[in-house]
Amino acid sequence: MTSDNVKSGVARAPHRALFKSMGYTDEELRRPLIGVVSAKSEIVPGHMHLGTITEAVTA
C-alpha cells in the first residue's frame, strides 16, 4: 500500500505520532490513507457544486 511509505517502519514513528495526536486509531492507520482534493471555487460557476460532492465523499 503506497500510504505505508508515510506510516510504516521505525523511521516513520514521528509520522505515526502526529497521526495519533490528530486522533487516528491503530485500526485507522492500518487502512490506506486516501486524500480528497476539491477544486471548488465561487469564481467559476461550473465548480460551485464541487463542495457538495467533497462533503458527500468525506462523510
C-alpha positions as CSV (number, residue, x, y, z in Angstrom):
1,M,0.0,0.0,0.0
2,T,1.5,3.3,-1.0
3,S,0.4,5.1,2.1
4,D,2.7,2.8,4.1
5,N,5.5,5.0,2.9
6,V,4.4,7.6,5.5
7,K,3.2,5.4,8.3
8,S,5.2,2.1,8.5
9,G,8.6,1.3,9.9
10,V,10.8,2.6,12.7
11,A,11.8,5.7,10.7
12,R,8.1,6.7,10.4
13,A,7.5,6.7,14.2
14,P,7.3,10.6,14.2
15,H,4.7,10.5,11.4
16,R,2.6,8.0,13.4
17,A,2.9,10.1,16.5
18,L,1.5,13.1,14.5
19,F,-1.4,10.9,13.2
20,K,-2.1,9.7,16.7
21,S,-2.1,13.3,18.0
22,M,-4.8,14.1,15.4
23,G,-6.9,11.3,16.8
24,Y,-6.2,8.4,14.4
25,T,-6.5,5.0,15.9
26,D,-4.3,2.0,15.3
27,E,-7.2,0.5,13.2
28,E,-7.4,3.6,11.1
29,L,-3.6,3.6,10.5
30,R,-3.8,0.0,9.2
31,R,-6.1,1.1,6.4
32,P,-5.0,3.1,3.4
33,L,-4.8,6.8,3.7
34,I,-6.9,8.5,0.9
35,G,-6.6,12.2,0.2
36,V,-9.6,14.1,-1.2
37,V,-8.9,17.3,-3.2
38,S,-11.5,19.7,-4.3
39,A,-11.3,22.4,-7.0
40,K,-14.4,24.2,-5.6
41,S,-14.4,27.9,-6.5
42,E,-17.0,30.6,-6.1
43,I,-15.5,32.4,-9.1
44,V,-16.1,29.6,-11.6
45,P,-19.8,28.8,-11.8
46,G,-19.2,25.3,-13.0
47,H,-17.2,24.5,-9.8
48,M,-19.9,25.6,-7.3
49,H,-21.2,22.1,-6.8
50,L,-17.8,20.5,-6.0
51,G,-18.1,21.4,-2.3
52,T,-21.2,19.3,-2.0
53,I,-19.6,16.4,-3.7
54,T,-16.5,16.7,-1.5
55,E,-18.7,16.7,1.6
56,A,-20.5,13.6,0.4
57,V,-17.2,11.7,-0.3
58,T,-15.6,12.6,3.0
59,A,-18.7,11.8,5.2
